[in-house]
Amino acid sequence: MKIIIAGAGDVGTHLAKMLSKERHTIILLDEQAEKIKALESNYDILAVVGSPTSIGDLREAQVPDADLFVAVTPYESTNITACLLATNLGAQKTLARIDNQEYLLPKNKEFFKSMGVDSLIYPEMLAANEIVNSLKKGWVRQYIELAGGELIVLATKIREASPLLEIPFQQAFADNTQVRVVVIKRGDKTIIPFGKDCVQVGDIVYFITTKEGVEEVRIKSGKDKFDIKNVMFLGGSRIGIKTIQSLPKDMNIKVIEQNIDKTYRVIERTKDVLVINGDGRDLELLKQEDISSFDAFISLTGNAETNILACLTAKGLGVNRTIAEVENLDYIPMAQNLDIGAIINKKLLAASHIYELILGGNASVRCLTFVDVEVVELIAEPESSITTAPLKDLRLPKNIIIGGIVRNNKGFVAVGTSQIEPGDKVIVFCSEDSMQRIENWFK
């Protein structure tokens, strides 16, 4: 595919790097020559210096021949205008990054589509949804519902109390049709496990399970059960406001924000929330606000270092669950090693969402924060290769694992003897550079 990305910010740059690993023609358009020329030198990307709202620059970037045009500059109006122009010039599909939740209403999405903007993406809303999901179970690091909740992916850190330690999976999960380990993060290594593998203390383990198997995952992880009712936020960002608006009404929520204008904005846009104007880095203020009585602490300032350190402080003061926004990808391994509970990164969430357009209408993509693996939902087409034999006989690439199957709206965990049927929705775990290959198995 020929993919044009307008905007070399965090989302655009990460998307370009990710897609450059595959056999796509990637053209990155931005007005800052230094930024995109450096990317061109290090990745298989063609850089074009120009404005996304200039017809001449769009033509130079080969937009008339584009299979997909993605506008992810920081400015909503620029992105929408660029998509309208790209459609008029001949681009097959367009996507615009937006800042207005109202645009995502079905009637408004249809309006934009009729104008030439095929898809809209709101990274802050994706991040807010991720936080809300992360708070559903206090003992998990990441919680993803797939296929309408029929299958669930859970990430948790293995502790000394886990009954799984040093037991091979073929023994620990023998005849288990509800729970399966699909990915392990051990130090800096991402492991796609097999029957003879086993977990170690400190591993971050991703399980796939049915709704009925969630409690079994908790027990196997050696985790204590606790509910989250009291939540403290550091930072009154747009992500924080969207998160608060989406949380259950019975939660007790407190926000600490240093900027007085943002403090008033949180007060105006939320209900039944206590907002404190102060510096959340001040240890005495945190103690004064009784931080130790809160079940969860969520740091969403614009500074990754502040968010990581604030979460470590909260942990030290007795908070069980911490969540940090870390937009610098290089800091994510450090946050993981420092035992920050959950990590939120807008660019990873947005890039996975955008990838759905590349895979087509029958696919859904979710990112796993701590590992270099994506979760892809694919529909098995009639006579596709994936339906020709049981999974154990298909000889799939080693870095690809079939985790679960949804058939007739009922989900179950896949095992070696499972055979996929046409029309099944299949949950696949694979590396970013394997997505195109696995897609071919389903056609």
Secondary structure by P-SEA (a helix, b strand, c coil): cbbbbccccaaaaaaaaaaaacccbbbbbcccaaaaaaaaacccbbbbbcccccaaaaaaaccccccbbbbbcccaaaaaaaaaaaaaacccbbbbbbcccccccaaaaaaaaaacccccccaaaaaaaaaaaaaccccccbbbbcccccbbbbbbbbcccccccccccccccccccccccccccccccccccccccccccccbbbbbbcccaaaaaaaaabbbbbbbcbbbbccccaaaaaaaaacccccbbbbbbccaaaaaaaaaccccbbbbbcccccaaaaaaaccccccbbbbbcccaaaaaaaaaaaaaacccbbbbbcccccaaaaaaaacccbbbbaaaaaaaaaacccccccbbbbbbccccbbbbbbbbcccccccccccccccccccccccccccccbbbbbccccccccccbbbbbbcccaaaaaaaaac
